[in-house]
Amino acid sequence: MSRQPGLFEHPPPKRRTPAPGEVLPSWDSPLLQAPTLPIDIRLGTSSWFFPGWRGLVYEGLHPQTALSKKGLAAYAQLPLLRTVSLDRTFYAPITTIEYARYAAQVPDHFSFMVKAPALVCDAVMRDEEGRGRVPNPHFLDPAIATREFVVPCLEGLGTKAGPLVFQVSPLPRGLIEEAPVLIERLATFFAALPNELGRLHPLYALELRNAELLTPRLMRMLRESGVRYCVGLHDRMPEVERQEVALRALDGEVPADLVVRWNLHRGFLYQAAKRRYDPFDKLVDEDPETRRILARMAQAAFKAGRKVWITANNKAEGSAPLSLLKLAEEIATDL
């Protein structure tokens, strides 16, 4: 794919002397050698504040706290990185002002993937170790989701709001055994969320942590509700091949917008992958098959005139930025 300056491309960061405490993008990052993809194919990482990304994303070594506060603007200067998953919003809602602060740090072409809070996505209340203790009375409450998430997110991010992802946490066995009832409840939930706010039309996506729910019934519900299925690559979910098949059942012959969260390497548990890959500065366990399939899905969606958001986690192959570099190269082979 040839470079077309001014059409798809955004200029790389310029080398300069940092101000005291400033975080700058890496001027020698291998990510600057990534092929230039169309603007509607947005690749990014899950969060951005990893000190191990020195030389990949950031110039110099900075503590995680500094990167959390000041790293996003540097991250967004790298042309390859056009989205990021706001994961902190899963743990607790944030305000319109906080969303607006994030939006102010990135260029106009940037688009956030935002996780809805566990307050409405988790069927149980959990302790500090993550064990479910009691039912969550706010699970799939559309009024709370609208007030605490959708409205502040859209008002704060504006046109920089990408997919709003409702990642439903692992469900109690009782809810799984009553899957038809749960799917109907999901349909009611999504139908009650606002389909516009001013001139903004939110793109809702559902991500699962229970493979048993990945059924034709669920896909029919999503199609009727106008909600995207978020391809979530995780140890609890089937491999990408099966999820691609499910997505075809949802979309038919013509792909729709593609939302992917490449979370975890096949066969690994989260903590084991974290221990193995830290400090996330190199690829350790490459997964070329997953990368190839994701590239094929992105190519198909783009050729159908759709938008693409794919985020990678460090736990996917060892270093999310380098996973995206390889993925961009794979996507560019057939555009």
HUDAUR-V160619 format. One record per residue. N is the residue number from 1. SS is DSSP state (H for helix, E for strand, L for the rest). Layout:
BEGIN
[[N | SS] [N | SS]]
END
This chain:
BEGIN
[[1 | L] [2 | L] [3 | L] [4 | L] [5 | L] [6 | L] [7 | L] [8 | L] [9 | L] [10 | L] [11 | L] [12 | L] [13 | L] [14 | L] [15 | L] [16 | L] [17 | L] [18 | L] [19 | L] [20 | L] [21 | L] [22 | L] [23 | L] [24 | E] [25 | E] [26 | L] [27 | L] [28 | L] [29 | L] [30 | H] [31 | H] [32 | H] [33 | H] [34 | L] [35 | L] [36 | L] [37 | L] [38 | L] [39 | L] [40 | L] [41 | E] [42 | E] [43 | E] [44 | E] [45 | E] [46 | E] [47 | L] [48 | L] [49 | L] [50 | L] [51 | H] [52 | H] [53 | H] [54 | E] [55 | L] [56 | L] [57 | L] [58 | E] [59 | E] [60 | L] [61 | L] [62 | L] [63 | L] [64 | H] [65 | H] [66 | H] [67 | H] [68 | H] [69 | H] [70 | H] [71 | H] [72 | H] [73 | H] [74 | H] [75 | H] [76 | L] [77 | L] [78 | L] [79 | L] [80 | L] [81 | E] [82 | E] [83 | E] [84 | E] [85 | E] [86 | E] [87 | L] [88 | H] [89 | H] [90 | H] [91 | H] [92 | L] [93 | L] [94 | L] [95 | L] [96 | H] [97 | H] [98 | H] [99 | H] [100 | H] [101 | H] [102 | H] [103 | H] [104 | H] [105 | L] [106 | L] [107 | L] [108 | L] [109 | L] [110 | L] [111 | E] [112 | E] [113 | E] [114 | E] [115 | E] [116 | L] [117 | L] [118 | H] [119 | H] [120 | H] [121 | H] [122 | L] [123 | L] [124 | E] [125 | E] [126 | E] [127 | L] [128 | L] [129 | L] [130 | L] [131 | L] [132 | E] [133 | E] [134 | E] [135 | E] [136 | L] [137 | L] [138 | L] [139 | L] [140 | L] [141 | L] [142 | H] [143 | H] [144 | H] [145 | H] [146 | H] [147 | H] [148 | H] [149 | H] [150 | H] [151 | H] [152 | H] [153 | H] [154 | H] [155 | H] [156 | H] [157 | H] [158 | H] [159 | H] [160 | H] [161 | E] [162 | E] [163 | E] [164 | E] [165 | E] [166 | E] [167 | E] [168 | L] [169 | L] [170 | L] [171 | L] [172 | L] [173 | H] [174 | H] [175 | H] [176 | H] [177 | H] [178 | L] [179 | H] [180 | H] [181 | H] [182 | H] [183 | H] [184 | H] [185 | H] [186 | H] [187 | H] [188 | H] [189 | H] [190 | H] [191 | H] [192 | H] [193 | L] [194 | L] [195 | L] [196 | L] [197 | E] [198 | L] [199 | L] [200 | E] [201 | L] [202 | L] [203 | E] [204 | E] [205 | E] [206 | E] [207 | E] [208 | L] [209 | L] [210 | L] [211 | H] [212 | H] [213 | H] [214 | L] [215 | L] [216 | H] [217 | H] [218 | H] [219 | H] [220 | H] [221 | H] [222 | H] [223 | H] [224 | H] [225 | H] [226 | L] [227 | L] [228 | E] [229 | E] [230 | L] [231 | E] [232 | E] [233 | E] [234 | L] [235 | L] [236 | L] [237 | L] [238 | L] [239 | L] [240 | H] [241 | H] [242 | H] [243 | H] [244 | H] [245 | H] [246 | H] [247 | H] [248 | H] [249 | H] [250 | H] [251 | H] [252 | L] [253 | L] [254 | L] [255 | L] [256 | L] [257 | L] [258 | E] [259 | E] [260 | E] [261 | E] [262 | E] [263 | L] [264 | L] [265 | L] [266 | L] [267 | L] [268 | L] [269 | L] [270 | H] [271 | H] [272 | H] [273 | H] [274 | H] [275 | H] [276 | H] [277 | H] [278 | L] [279 | L] [280 | L] [281 | L] [282 | L] [283 | L] [284 | L] [285 | L] [286 | L] [287 | L] [288 | H] [289 | H] [290 | H] [291 | H] [292 | H] [293 | H] [294 | H] [295 | H] [296 | H] [297 | H] [298 | H] [299 | H] [300 | H] [301 | H] [302 | H] [303 | H] [304 | L] [305 | L] [306 | L] [307 | L] [308 | E] [309 | E] [310 | E] [311 | E] [312 | E] [313 | L] [314 | H] [315 | H] [316 | H] [317 | H] [318 | L] [319 | L] [320 | H] [321 | H] [322 | H] [323 | H] [324 | H] [325 | H] [326 | H] [327 | H] [328 | H] [329 | H] [330 | H] [331 | H] [332 | H] [333 | H] [334 | H] [335 | L]]
END
